[in-house]
């Protein structure tokens, strides 16, 4: 019973704090300003609803590369790399002759980027291109320039 009384008293107290003054309560020095403004409606806001992300708006991820296919990528840092995809493995080749054999730690779920890595190199193939991390260098975004199946 006391809880209900406290709840009702709280609602009335909050409503009284948010009410607009009556014309007789307006001070003379603020009267012109108060008359020019429309009275605000007194409302109590409902709790915000939790908005679930719309799956149809999620960026589309690329289809897995067919086994034996390759793609060339031009990276934002000026490097061009070729990537050969072989099922759950990928080989990255740089123009200087260096290469890295990468493996896919788990099969990518639908809508998730495809990730291949070894101890030093990591690539993530996603809708916006390929993200490449080479050793301790910062990750760079690479755009596909050529592909074959």
N, C-alpha and C positions, 0 to 999 in steps of 0.2 A: 504494500500500500504506500509506504514511504517513497519507494522508487518511482511509482507512477506520479505521485505528487511532485517529486523533484524534477522529473522529466517534463511535466506540463509547465511547471514554473520556469524551467530553463527555456522552453520554447517561447513563452510569453515575454520573458526578459530579452531574448534575442530579437524578437519581433519589435519590441518597443525601442530597441537601440537602432533599428534600421528604418524606422518610420520617418516620413517627411514632416517638417513642422507645419502647423496650421498657420494661416495668415496672421492670426493674432499673436503667434509666438515669434514672428519674424522681427528682427531688430530694425529700427528705422534706417540706420546707415546701410543696411544690406537689402532693404526692401526692393529697390529697382532691380537688382541682380537676381533676387529670388523670384520676382514676378516674371522675368524674362525666361527663366528656365522652366521646362516642363517637369512636373513632379515625377520622380522615379518610382516605378512599381516595386513594391516590397515582395520579394520572393526568397524562398529558401532553396538553395541549390541542392539538387539530388547528387548523390555520390557519382563520380565519374565512372562510366562503364569501361571495362577493359576491352580494348579493340584488338581483335585477333588479326594477325597479318593475313592478307588475301593471297592465297597460293597462286592465283592467276596473275598477280603482279610481280611475282618473283622473277628475277632475271633467268632467262632460259639458258641452260648449260648446254654445251656442245655434245653431240653424240660421241660415244667412244670411237677412237680412231681404229679403223680396221687393221687387223694384224698384217704386218709387212708394209704399212704405209709410212710416209714421212711428210713433214711440213717444215718450211723455212720461216723464220721469224726475224723481224727487225726490231731490236730493242730500243727503248728510250735513251739508253746510255750510249747508243751508237754501235753496239755489238750486233752481229748477225749470227744466228745459230740455226743449225739443222737438227731436227729431232726425228729419229726413226722409232716408230712404235711397234712393239712385238708383244701383243697381248698384255700381260701384266708387267712388262718391262719396257724401258725406253732408253735410247742412247742419244745423248746430246753431243754434237760435234761443233767446235769453234773453228773459225778460219785459220787460227794458228796451228791447227793439227791436233790440239788437245781434245779428248773426249771423256765422257763419263757414262758408265753403265748404271742406270737407275732402276729401282724396282718399285712396284706399287704395293704399299703396305696392306691395303684392303681394297676390295672392289668398291668403286664409288657408287653411292646410292643415287637414285634418279634425282636430278636437280642439284647435285653436289659436284664441286670441281674434281677433276681427276688429278691426283697427287702422286708424283714419282720422286724418289729421293735416294741418296746414298749418304755417307758421312759428311760430305762437303757441299754437294749440289742438290738443289731442290727445285722442281718445276711444278707448277699448278696450272693445269689447262682449264680455263673457265670461259664464260661467255664473252668477256671483254678481251680475251687473248691469253697469252701465256705469262705467268709471273715466274721469273727466274731469280734464284738466289745462288750465287756462285761463291762459295767459301764465306769469308767474313764481309764480303761486299754487300751493300744494301740491295734489297729486292728491287727488281726493275720490271716494268711492264713491256711485253713484246707483242707486236702485232703480226699476225700471219700474213706472209707475202706470197707463199706458194704452197700447194698441198697436192698429194697424189694418193690414190687408193691402192 
